[in-house]
């Protein structure tokens, strides 16, 4: 008994499929999307790294409300120029609706950049940079949202805490504290800076303004990532201000009992509370 052989079937002609061109377009769009997203993410990481280096350089400053030392100013200007070139390279990737599509990838770099330029601005003028001023410093089509600005200022509080404690430990004085002469008004040209303000009063003002903000919604219609980071950074901000308050308390109340340059240690404070 003979077994019938299977006859080979004719291979389908994919060129005759009506949906194939449409899926090719989808493939190309997805490839462009993945490449663009990776490009934005990598650039954001590079901006974050350079912004951190700027902050490290600015932490070597020891005076508030004065021009930066020449060596630090040159270092900061060089890194800012590099960051400007990176933002400019993203102009095509973040134009129009793409600025919102790739916001999760670019936001960390923008927030770190806001932290760096606001720290530089404060060291030179003892004034907080505004949203409009910070937005004007970002070149290209990159948009600075209110959320990224607030997150960057949250991080600024931590840098101001480190700067203030370091200066108080080395000099024994509160940064920005000046005793005006009788009949003079050194801050008359700046109505936003109250007379006799220092880094502690500025940090307390920031804490007051942050606590006055309404917590952003995390449910439908809200920004889940922003709401989560807002709650976490609010708590960190409070702790940073409290640390500066604790150091100032030690300098004012017990400064006469300690040698120059001493600052209260957390373990010492806990021992005193137990006693």
ZARODO-601490 format. One record per residue (C-alpha): y negated, z, x negated; residue in one letter. Coordinates in steps of 0.25 Angstrom, whole numbers. Layout:
N
{pt {Y, Z, X}, "a"};
...
REM end
This chain:
275
{pt {0, 0, 0}, "x"};
{pt {-13, -4, -6}, "x"};
{pt {-25, 5, -6}, "x"};
{pt {-38, -2, -3}, "x"};
{pt {-49, -1, -13}, "x"};
{pt {-63, 5, -10}, "x"};
{pt {-73, -6, -11}, "x"};
{pt {-85, -3, -19}, "x"};
{pt {-97, 0, -10}, "x"};
{pt {-110, -7, -13}, "x"};
{pt {-121, 2, -19}, "x"};
{pt {-132, 5, -10}, "x"};
{pt {-145, -2, -14}, "x"};
{pt {-155, 9, -16}, "x"};
{pt {-166, -1, -16}, "x"};
{pt {-164, -3, -1}, "x"};
{pt {-166, 11, 3}, "x"};
{pt {-179, 13, 10}, "x"};
{pt {-181, 27, 6}, "x"};
{pt {-179, 26, -9}, "x"};
{pt {-194, 22, -12}, "x"};
{pt {-199, 34, -5}, "x"};
{pt {-190, 43, -12}, "x"};
{pt {-194, 37, -25}, "x"};
{pt {-208, 41, -22}, "x"};
{pt {-204, 55, -19}, "x"};
{pt {-197, 56, -32}, "x"};
{pt {-209, 51, -40}, "x"};
{pt {-218, 61, -32}, "x"};
{pt {-209, 73, -35}, "x"};
{pt {-208, 69, -50}, "x"};
{pt {-223, 69, -51}, "x"};
{pt {-224, 82, -44}, "x"};
{pt {-214, 89, -53}, "x"};
{pt {-221, 83, -65}, "x"};
{pt {-235, 87, -60}, "x"};
{pt {-230, 101, -57}, "x"};
{pt {-224, 103, -70}, "x"};
{pt {-237, 98, -77}, "x"};
{pt {-246, 107, -69}, "x"};
{pt {-237, 119, -72}, "x"};
{pt {-236, 117, -87}, "x"};
{pt {-251, 115, -87}, "x"};
{pt {-253, 128, -79}, "x"};
{pt {-245, 135, -89}, "x"};
{pt {-253, 130, -101}, "x"};
{pt {-266, 134, -94}, "x"};
{pt {-260, 148, -92}, "x"};
{pt {-256, 149, -107}, "x"};
{pt {-270, 145, -112}, "x"};
{pt {-277, 153, -102}, "x"};
{pt {-269, 165, -107}, "x"};
{pt {-273, 162, -121}, "x"};
{pt {-288, 162, -116}, "x"};
{pt {-286, 176, -110}, "x"};
{pt {-280, 181, -123}, "x"};
{pt {-292, 176, -131}, "x"};
{pt {-302, 182, -121}, "x"};
{pt {-295, 195, -122}, "x"};
{pt {-300, 196, -136}, "x"};
{pt {-314, 197, -131}, "x"};
{pt {-320, 211, -132}, "x"};
{pt {-334, 210, -125}, "x"};
{pt {-337, 207, -110}, "x"};
{pt {-349, 198, -106}, "x"};
{pt {-351, 192, -119}, "x"};
{pt {-347, 178, -125}, "x"};
{pt {-333, 176, -130}, "x"};
{pt {-332, 177, -145}, "x"};
{pt {-332, 163, -152}, "x"};
{pt {-317, 163, -156}, "x"};
{pt {-312, 167, -142}, "x"};
{pt {-322, 157, -135}, "x"};
{pt {-317, 145, -143}, "x"};
{pt {-302, 149, -140}, "x"};
{pt {-305, 150, -125}, "x"};
{pt {-313, 138, -125}, "x"};
{pt {-302, 130, -132}, "x"};
{pt {-291, 135, -122}, "x"};
{pt {-300, 132, -110}, "x"};
{pt {-302, 118, -114}, "x"};
{pt {-287, 116, -115}, "x"};
{pt {-285, 122, -101}, "x"};
{pt {-296, 113, -96}, "x"};
{pt {-288, 101, -101}, "x"};
{pt {-275, 106, -95}, "x"};
{pt {-283, 107, -81}, "x"};
{pt {-288, 93, -83}, "x"};
{pt {-274, 88, -85}, "x"};
{pt {-270, 93, -72}, "x"};
{pt {-281, 86, -64}, "x"};
{pt {-271, 75, -59}, "x"};
{pt {-260, 85, -56}, "x"};
{pt {-269, 95, -48}, "x"};
{pt {-278, 86, -40}, "x"};
{pt {-279, 86, -25}, "x"};
{pt {-267, 92, -18}, "x"};
{pt {-259, 94, -31}, "x"};
{pt {-268, 106, -35}, "x"};
{pt {-261, 114, -23}, "x"};
{pt {-248, 108, -25}, "x"};
{pt {-247, 112, -40}, "x"};
{pt {-255, 125, -38}, "x"};
{pt {-243, 134, -41}, "x"};
{pt {-242, 127, -55}, "x"};
{pt {-256, 127, -59}, "x"};
{pt {-261, 141, -53}, "x"};
{pt {-255, 150, -64}, "x"};
{pt {-263, 142, -75}, "x"};
{pt {-276, 142, -66}, "x"};
{pt {-275, 157, -64}, "x"};
{pt {-273, 160, -79}, "x"};
{pt {-285, 150, -82}, "x"};
{pt {-294, 158, -72}, "x"};
{pt {-290, 171, -78}, "x"};
{pt {-294, 165, -92}, "x"};
{pt {-308, 159, -88}, "x"};
{pt {-311, 171, -79}, "x"};
{pt {-308, 181, -91}, "x"};
{pt {-317, 172, -100}, "x"};
{pt {-328, 172, -90}, "x"};
{pt {-328, 187, -88}, "x"};
{pt {-328, 190, -102}, "x"};
{pt {-340, 182, -104}, "x"};
{pt {-348, 186, -92}, "x"};
{pt {-341, 198, -86}, "x"};
{pt {-341, 190, -73}, "x"};
{pt {-329, 184, -65}, "x"};
{pt {-328, 169, -64}, "x"};
{pt {-329, 163, -50}, "x"};
{pt {-319, 154, -44}, "x"};
{pt {-329, 143, -44}, "x"};
{pt {-332, 145, -59}, "x"};
{pt {-317, 146, -63}, "x"};
{pt {-314, 133, -54}, "x"};
{pt {-325, 125, -62}, "x"};
{pt {-318, 129, -75}, "x"};
{pt {-305, 122, -71}, "x"};
{pt {-306, 107, -74}, "x"};
{pt {-299, 96, -67}, "x"};
{pt {-293, 96, -53}, "x"};
{pt {-287, 110, -55}, "x"};
{pt {-292, 118, -43}, "x"};
{pt {-294, 133, -44}, "x"};
{pt {-290, 140, -31}, "x"};
{pt {-295, 154, -27}, "x"};
{pt {-281, 159, -28}, "x"};
{pt {-280, 155, -43}, "x"};
{pt {-294, 161, -46}, "x"};
{pt {-290, 174, -40}, "x"};
{pt {-277, 175, -47}, "x"};
{pt {-284, 172, -60}, "x"};
{pt {-294, 183, -58}, "x"};
{pt {-283, 192, -55}, "x"};
{pt {-277, 190, -69}, "x"};
{pt {-291, 191, -75}, "x"};
{pt {-291, 206, -71}, "x"};
{pt {-280, 208, -80}, "x"};
{pt {-287, 202, -92}, "x"};
{pt {-299, 210, -89}, "x"};
{pt {-291, 222, -89}, "x"};
{pt {-285, 219, -103}, "x"};
{pt {-299, 215, -108}, "x"};
{pt {-305, 228, -103}, "x"};
{pt {-295, 237, -108}, "x"};
{pt {-295, 231, -122}, "x"};
{pt {-310, 232, -123}, "x"};
{pt {-310, 246, -119}, "x"};
{pt {-299, 250, -128}, "x"};
{pt {-306, 243, -140}, "x"};
{pt {-320, 247, -137}, "x"};
{pt {-320, 259, -128}, "x"};
{pt {-330, 252, -118}, "x"};
{pt {-328, 245, -105}, "x"};
{pt {-330, 230, -106}, "x"};
{pt {-343, 225, -99}, "x"};
{pt {-349, 239, -98}, "x"};
{pt {-364, 238, -102}, "x"};
{pt {-375, 248, -99}, "x"};
{pt {-387, 241, -95}, "x"};
{pt {-401, 245, -100}, "x"};
{pt {-410, 252, -90}, "x"};
{pt {-418, 241, -82}, "x"};
{pt {-409, 230, -86}, "x"};
{pt {-399, 221, -78}, "x"};
{pt {-390, 214, -88}, "x"};
{pt {-382, 208, -77}, "x"};
{pt {-394, 202, -69}, "x"};
{pt {-390, 188, -71}, "x"};
{pt {-376, 190, -65}, "x"};
{pt {-376, 196, -51}, "x"};
{pt {-361, 197, -51}, "x"};
{pt {-360, 206, -62}, "x"};
{pt {-364, 220, -58}, "x"};
{pt {-372, 228, -69}, "x"};
{pt {-364, 237, -78}, "x"};
{pt {-351, 230, -74}, "x"};
{pt {-339, 231, -83}, "x"};
{pt {-325, 226, -84}, "x"};
{pt {-320, 238, -75}, "x"};
{pt {-330, 235, -64}, "x"};
{pt {-327, 220, -64}, "x"};
{pt {-312, 223, -63}, "x"};
{pt {-315, 233, -52}, "x"};
{pt {-323, 222, -45}, "x"};
{pt {-312, 212, -46}, "x"};
{pt {-302, 222, -40}, "x"};
{pt {-311, 224, -28}, "x"};
{pt {-313, 209, -26}, "x"};
{pt {-298, 207, -27}, "x"};
{pt {-294, 218, -18}, "x"};
{pt {-304, 213, -8}, "x"};
{pt {-296, 199, -7}, "x"};
{pt {-286, 197, 4}, "x"};
{pt {-272, 196, 0}, "x"};
{pt {-268, 181, 2}, "x"};
{pt {-257, 178, 12}, "x"};
{pt {-243, 175, 7}, "x"};
{pt {-237, 170, 20}, "x"};
{pt {-239, 156, 27}, "x"};
{pt {-252, 150, 23}, "x"};
{pt {-254, 159, 11}, "x"};
{pt {-251, 158, -4}, "x"};
{pt {-239, 166, -7}, "x"};
{pt {-241, 165, -23}, "x"};
{pt {-255, 169, -22}, "x"};
{pt {-253, 181, -12}, "x"};
{pt {-242, 186, -21}, "x"};
{pt {-250, 185, -34}, "x"};
{pt {-262, 191, -27}, "x"};
{pt {-255, 203, -23}, "x"};
{pt {-249, 205, -37}, "x"};
{pt {-261, 202, -45}, "x"};
{pt {-270, 211, -36}, "x"};
{pt {-261, 223, -40}, "x"};
{pt {-261, 219, -55}, "x"};
{pt {-277, 218, -54}, "x"};
{pt {-278, 232, -49}, "x"};
{pt {-269, 238, -60}, "x"};
{pt {-278, 230, -70}, "x"};
{pt {-291, 236, -65}, "x"};
{pt {-285, 250, -64}, "x"};
{pt {-281, 249, -79}, "x"};
{pt {-295, 246, -83}, "x"};
{pt {-300, 258, -74}, "x"};
{pt {-290, 267, -81}, "x"};
{pt {-295, 263, -95}, "x"};
{pt {-309, 264, -91}, "x"};
{pt {-306, 278, -85}, "x"};
{pt {-300, 282, -99}, "x"};
{pt {-312, 278, -107}, "x"};
{pt {-322, 284, -98}, "x"};
{pt {-315, 297, -94}, "x"};
{pt {-308, 300, -107}, "x"};
{pt {-315, 291, -117}, "x"};
{pt {-321, 303, -124}, "x"};
{pt {-307, 309, -126}, "x"};
{pt {-301, 297, -133}, "x"};
{pt {-304, 289, -145}, "x"};
{pt {-311, 276, -145}, "x"};
{pt {-302, 265, -140}, "x"};
{pt {-292, 273, -132}, "x"};
{pt {-288, 269, -119}, "x"};
{pt {-279, 276, -109}, "x"};
{pt {-264, 273, -109}, "x"};
{pt {-256, 271, -97}, "x"};
{pt {-246, 281, -102}, "x"};
{pt {-256, 292, -105}, "x"};
{pt {-262, 290, -91}, "x"};
{pt {-248, 292, -84}, "x"};
{pt {-246, 305, -93}, "x"};
{pt {-259, 310, -88}, "x"};
{pt {-256, 307, -74}, "x"};
{pt {-242, 314, -75}, "x"};
{pt {-249, 327, -81}, "x"};
REM end
